[in-house]
Amino acid sequence: MTTNSTIMDSNSFNMADIDKLPPKLKAMVKRRKILGGSYRLFYKEPLDFEEGHGTKLYTPDGTEYLDAYNNIPSLGHSRREIQEAVSKQLNKINTHTRYLNQNILNYAEDLLATFPKELNRVMFMLSGSEANDLAVRVAKAATGGEGIIVTAEAYHGNTALVTGLSPAIGSDVPMDISMRMIPTPDTYRLGTDDIGNWMAAQVEKQIADMQRHGIKFAGIMLDSIFSSDGIFPGKKGLLKPVIDMVHKHGGVYIADEVQPGFGRTGETFWGFQRHGIVPDLVTMGKPMANGIACSALVAKSDLLKEFSKNTPYFNTFAGSPVAMAAAQATLDTMKKDNTQKNSLDRGKELASKLRDLAKKYPVLGDVRGVGLYIGVDIVKPGTKEADYNYAVRLIETMRENHVLLSLCGPHGNVLKIRPPLVFSKEDVIRFVDMLEKSLDEMENKKE
């Protein structure tokens, strides 16, 4: 079975192949030895991008690539509105939250207006990792508990705290001793339509295990589209039994919206809203400011009381006037351009075309997703058995055809299609055409 650590490196450059690179790339890769050894480069032949505009990225010689992977520039690369907002604010002042400033108040009010009324407080950080870290700390303070439940392939960030709650990072990274995992809600393989009650039963089982080991349950942290688990949006409402189970046992429900938030699912502005639930805490990350370092924790006010009573929170450039200007411009532009509807419409078109393609190519075992977050399960034809090696070769072939995407899931075999929210009709057609071309090329190589 493929290990998590293998999956994290599935389409990474191997330093043993450095002599196979063109001279310029080889020289750049050699210079990277001054960086820490944990860094990775995508693809067998790394890419050097000099510019990005909209859904396209460009190498120094002008070669264009279609970006079907990067969700952080949610409005596309080099978006004019964000550039202008940041530049204008930098010409004024950029300082911290211990001084009053209108930007943070204006944006906080506009952001909270997109949430259910129960979620009425917001705090700002610089990354999704920091937001999830703070959410877990708040949950533990509010409940007096320690135990957090996540899914078996979850990724929630890279601080010391949330790394211990992120099994997708790799099997060599120790998990928090008080955390518990429930299996991936694999709608393709589980053989039940009642995923919600199945998940709730798994949660109760892990709460009972915590109790047997003297660990008080604090809460659960879920990404509502289960991105790292292999992209399983499921039917609307499936998370309702889960949140009811969590609350039954006195826990806090944390919705990690770093990936499904800000209209990416198309059907709703926040991923959790698809399921008709109101989380206790909600986190979001850099897509909220189109890639400028900015993230947030939105909370029910009563949940923050215990944490705030004893813990001053200060994060120098979190909530700064510049970060807030970028976030405000991003939110305003999302509303103006109705990127949520574009995500819904383009996502439907893309999923439909991919399902048509799957009728011709049986390696495309399952196409699932909602809005502009789609997973394609690469399998051995005639089975549901994951084909990791084929999936790796496929994304490398797509890269040769100038389209960028990645892999996820417990077996590293699921195509992760997660483009900027401004993906166009033309982009959809180009993506599908290049996928078909890549599949044909791979078939021809076998002959």
FENJO-V291443 format. One record per backbone hydrogen bond with DSSP energy under -0.5 kcal/mol. CO is the residue of the C=O (numbers start at 1). NH is the residue of the N-H. E is the energy in kcal/mol with one decimal. If there is no record, write none. Layout:
# FENJO-V291443
[[CO,NH,E] [CO,NH,E]]
This chain:
# FENJO-V291443
[[3,7,-2.0] [4,8,-2.5] [5,9,-0.9] [7,10,-1.8] [9,12,-2.0] [11,43,-4.2] [13,15,-0.6] [14,17,-2.7] [15,18,-1.6] [17,20,-1.9] [18,21,-1.4] [22,26,-2.8] [23,27,-2.3] [24,28,-2.0] [25,29,-2.7] [26,30,-2.2] [27,31,-1.8] [28,32,-1.0] [29,32,-0.6] [30,33,-1.5] [31,34,-1.6] [32,35,-2.2] [36,39,-1.5] [41,13,-2.8] [44,46,-0.6] [47,49,-0.7] [48,60,-0.6] [51,58,-3.0] [53,56,-2.1] [54,77,-2.7] [55,67,-3.2] [56,53,-2.3] [57,65,-2.6] [58,50,-3.1] [58,51,-1.7] [59,62,-2.6] [63,59,-1.9] [65,57,-2.2] [65,67,-0.5] [66,68,-0.9] [66,404,-2.8] [67,420,-0.6] [68,418,-2.5] [69,71,-0.7] [72,74,-2.3] [73,76,-2.5] [74,421,-2.2] [76,79,-0.7] [77,54,-2.2] [79,83,-2.2] [80,84,-2.7] [81,85,-1.9] [82,86,-2.6] [83,87,-2.5] [84,88,-2.4] [85,89,-1.9] [86,90,-2.6] [87,91,-1.3] [89,92,-1.8] [89,93,-1.7] [96,99,-1.2] [101,105,-0.9] [102,106,-3.0] [103,107,-2.5] [104,108,-2.2] [105,109,-2.1] [106,110,-2.1] [107,111,-3.2] [108,112,-2.5] [109,113,-1.3] [111,114,-1.9] [112,115,-1.7] [116,119,-1.8] [118,120,-1.1] [121,299,-2.6] [123,297,-2.7] [125,295,-2.2] [126,294,-0.6] [127,131,-2.0] [128,132,-2.7] [129,133,-2.4] [130,134,-2.5] [131,135,-2.3] [132,136,-2.2] [133,137,-2.0] [134,138,-2.7] [135,139,-2.5] [136,140,-2.4] [137,141,-2.2] [138,142,-2.6] [139,143,-1.9] [140,144,-2.1] [147,218,-3.0] [147,219,-1.8] [148,180,-2.0] [149,221,-2.5] [150,182,-2.1] [151,154,-1.6] [154,168,-2.6] [159,163,-2.5] [160,164,-1.0] [162,165,-1.3] [163,166,-1.7] [164,176,-2.3] [166,169,-2.0] [167,170,-1.2] [170,173,-1.5] [172,174,-0.6] [176,179,-1.5] [180,150,-2.1] [182,152,-1.9] [184,186,-2.4] [185,187,-1.2] [186,189,-0.7] [186,190,-2.4] [193,195,-1.2] [194,198,-1.8] [195,199,-2.9] [196,200,-2.3] [197,201,-2.1] [198,202,-1.8] [199,203,-2.5] [200,204,-2.4] [201,205,-1.9] [202,206,-1.8] [203,207,-2.3] [204,208,-2.2] [205,209,-1.6] [206,210,-2.2] [207,211,-2.3] [208,212,-2.1] [209,213,-1.1] [210,213,-0.7] [210,215,-2.9] [211,214,-1.5] [214,216,-0.5] [216,146,-2.4] [216,147,-2.6] [218,252,-1.9] [219,149,-2.1] [220,254,-3.0] [222,224,-0.6] [222,256,-2.7] [223,226,-2.1] [225,232,-2.0] [226,230,-0.6] [226,231,-2.3] [227,230,-1.3] [228,409,-1.6] [229,410,-0.7] [235,238,-1.6] [237,240,-1.6] [239,243,-2.4] [240,244,-2.0] [241,245,-1.8] [242,246,-2.4] [243,247,-2.5] [244,248,-2.1] [245,249,-1.3] [246,251,-2.7] [247,250,-1.8] [252,220,-2.3] [252,254,-0.6] [253,255,-0.6] [253,280,-1.9] [253,281,-1.9] [254,222,-2.3] [254,256,-0.7] [255,257,-1.0] [255,283,-2.6] [257,261,-1.6] [260,265,-0.9] [261,264,-0.9] [263,266,-1.3] [264,372,-2.0] [265,267,-1.4] [269,263,-3.3] [270,273,-1.0] [270,274,-0.5] [271,274,-1.3] [272,275,-1.6] [272,277,-1.0] [273,276,-1.3] [277,279,-0.5] [280,300,-1.6] [281,255,-2.9] [282,298,-3.1] [283,257,-2.4] [284,296,-1.8] [285,288,-2.3] [286,289,-1.9] [286,291,-2.3] [287,290,-1.2] [289,292,-1.7] [292,294,-0.6] [295,125,-2.2] [296,284,-1.9] [297,123,-2.4] [298,282,-2.9] [299,120,-0.9] [299,121,-1.7] [300,303,-1.2] [300,304,-0.8] [301,304,-0.7] [301,305,-0.6] [302,305,-0.7] [303,307,-0.5] [304,308,-3.0] [305,309,-2.0] [306,310,-0.9] [307,310,-0.6] [307,311,-1.6] [310,312,-0.5] [312,314,-0.5] [315,318,-2.0] [317,320,-1.3] [320,324,-2.7] [321,325,-1.9] [322,326,-2.2] [323,327,-2.5] [324,328,-2.7] [325,329,-2.3] [326,330,-2.1] [327,331,-2.7] [328,332,-2.8] [329,333,-2.2] [330,334,-2.3] [331,335,-2.1] [332,336,-2.6] [333,337,-2.8] [334,338,-0.9] [334,339,-1.5] [338,342,-1.8] [339,343,-2.5] [340,344,-2.1] [341,345,-3.0] [342,346,-2.9] [343,347,-1.9] [344,348,-2.0] [345,349,-2.1] [346,350,-2.8] [347,351,-2.8] [348,352,-2.3] [349,353,-2.3] [350,354,-2.4] [351,355,-2.2] [352,356,-1.9] [353,357,-2.0] [354,358,-2.0] [355,359,-0.9] [356,359,-0.7] [356,360,-0.6] [357,360,-1.2] [357,361,-2.0] [360,362,-0.6] [361,364,-2.1] [363,365,-1.5] [363,379,-2.4] [366,368,-0.5] [366,377,-2.7] [368,375,-3.3] [371,373,-0.7] [373,370,-1.6] [374,417,-2.6] [375,368,-2.6] [376,378,-0.7] [376,415,-2.6] [377,365,-2.3] [377,366,-0.8] [377,379,-0.6] [378,387,-2.5] [379,381,-0.5] [380,383,-1.9] [385,380,-2.2] [386,388,-0.6] [387,391,-2.0] [388,392,-2.4] [389,393,-2.2] [390,394,-2.4] [391,395,-2.2] [392,396,-1.7] [393,397,-2.2] [394,398,-2.6] [395,399,-1.8] [396,400,-1.8] [397,401,-1.3] [398,403,-2.2] [399,402,-1.8] [402,66,-2.7] [404,68,-1.6] [406,416,-3.2] [408,414,-2.0] [409,412,-1.3] [413,378,-1.9] [413,415,-0.6] [414,408,-1.6] [415,376,-1.2] [415,417,-0.8] [416,406,-1.4] [416,418,-0.7] [417,374,-2.4] [420,423,-1.5] [424,428,-2.2] [425,429,-2.3] [426,430,-2.5] [427,431,-2.8] [428,432,-2.4] [429,433,-2.7] [430,434,-2.5] [431,435,-2.1] [432,436,-2.5] [433,437,-2.4] [434,438,-2.4] [435,439,-2.5] [436,440,-2.4] [437,441,-2.5] [438,442,-2.2] [439,443,-2.2] [440,444,-2.7] [441,445,-1.7] [442,446,-1.0] [443,446,-0.5] [443,447,-0.9]]
